[in-house]
Amino acid sequence: MDEPTPDSPTQTTWQVELTPQAIKSLKKLDKAPRNRIVRFLEERIQGAVDPTPLGTQLVDSEGLWRYRVGDYRILCLLERERVTVLVIEVAHRRQIYR
């Protein structure tokens, strides 16, 4: 049996993509929360083997997940076929579900 080498990963890792609306929302945020959210997406979600333990699936939704970063929420669609976390919206917790 062949053993995996460092150049051939055995598990698929997730990628992060942002919608135009998510990019627009991020640009509206102050620098500190924006940097914190981007760092969370880059360090915790991008490259994760399974991003689901880090978030919560929204009730009555197919594939929609919420991630908490301080007082901000990141709404995402997990596209399992593409192994991609599609960021749909980023907003303060008071405004995200309106």
Phi, psi and omega per residue, in radians:
M1 nan 2.372 3.138
D2 -1.352 2.419 3.055
E3 -1.635 2.531 -3.140
P4 -1.161 2.485 3.067
T5 -1.778 2.861 3.132
P6 -1.032 -0.435 -3.132
D7 -1.457 -0.203 -3.132
S8 -2.145 1.605 -3.108
P9 -1.137 2.542 -3.111
T10 -1.546 -0.350 -3.124
Q11 -2.174 2.524 3.121
T12 -1.386 2.391 3.103
T13 -1.855 2.671 -3.060
W14 -1.460 2.565 3.070
Q15 -1.916 2.761 3.132
V16 -2.030 2.308 3.028
E17 -2.240 2.552 3.121
L18 -1.987 2.394 3.042
T19 -1.314 2.835 3.067
P20 -0.994 -0.630 3.107
Q21 -1.130 -0.711 3.131
A22 -1.146 -0.700 3.107
I23 -1.107 -0.750 3.118
K24 -1.087 -0.748 3.120
S25 -1.115 -0.723 3.124
L26 -1.109 -0.697 -3.124
K27 -1.139 -0.447 -3.133
K28 -1.364 -0.327 -3.094
L29 -1.327 2.734 3.011
D30 -1.120 2.818 -3.038
K31 -1.054 -0.784 -3.071
A32 -1.093 -0.921 3.119
P33 -1.159 -0.594 3.111
R34 -1.074 -0.821 3.134
N35 -1.103 -0.680 3.141
R36 -1.128 -0.725 3.137
I37 -1.179 -0.791 3.130
V38 -1.085 -0.737 3.118
R39 -1.094 -0.719 3.096
F40 -1.041 -0.826 -3.130
L41 -1.113 -0.720 -3.113
E42 -1.269 -0.721 -3.010
E43 -1.577 -0.566 -3.033
R44 -1.813 -0.663 -3.047
I45 -1.640 -0.914 3.134
Q46 -1.054 2.159 3.117
G47 1.524 -0.033 3.115
A48 -1.220 2.549 3.073
V49 -1.301 -0.635 3.114
D50 -2.556 1.898 -3.105
P51 -1.418 -0.092 -3.041
T52 -1.190 -0.603 3.131
P53 -1.139 -0.318 -3.106
L54 -1.494 -0.202 -3.073
G55 -2.314 -2.974 -3.141
T56 -2.293 2.296 3.094
Q57 -1.311 2.366 3.125
L58 -1.300 2.477 -3.115
V59 -1.152 2.482 3.107
D60 0.993 0.607 3.102
S61 -2.345 2.468 -3.131
E62 -1.638 1.759 3.052
G63 1.534 -0.033 3.127
L64 -1.496 2.322 -3.127
W65 -2.262 2.714 3.104
R66 -2.120 2.348 3.035
Y67 -2.067 2.428 -3.132
R68 -1.787 2.281 3.039
V69 -2.347 1.678 -3.061
G70 1.085 -2.255 3.127
D71 -1.539 0.134 -3.090
Y72 -1.906 2.679 3.123
R73 -2.160 2.504 3.102
I74 -2.050 2.034 3.076
L75 -1.642 2.252 -3.057
C76 -2.354 2.702 3.003
L77 -1.941 2.135 3.115
L78 -1.543 1.937 3.126
E79 -1.681 1.592 -3.023
R80 -1.136 -0.561 3.135
E81 -1.141 -0.657 -3.131
R82 -1.649 -0.083 -3.072
V83 0.919 0.929 -3.063
T84 -2.335 2.395 2.993
V85 -1.712 1.950 -3.128
L86 -1.682 1.930 3.141
V87 -1.352 2.109 -3.077
I88 -1.683 -0.736 -3.053
E89 -2.662 2.579 3.056
V90 -2.342 2.202 -3.126
A91 -2.815 2.927 3.052
H92 -1.126 2.646 -3.061
R93 -1.056 -0.467 3.107
R94 -1.246 -0.435 -2.989
Q95 -1.899 -0.270 -2.928
I96 -1.179 -0.582 -3.027
Y97 -1.699 0.141 -3.115
R98 -1.374 nan nan
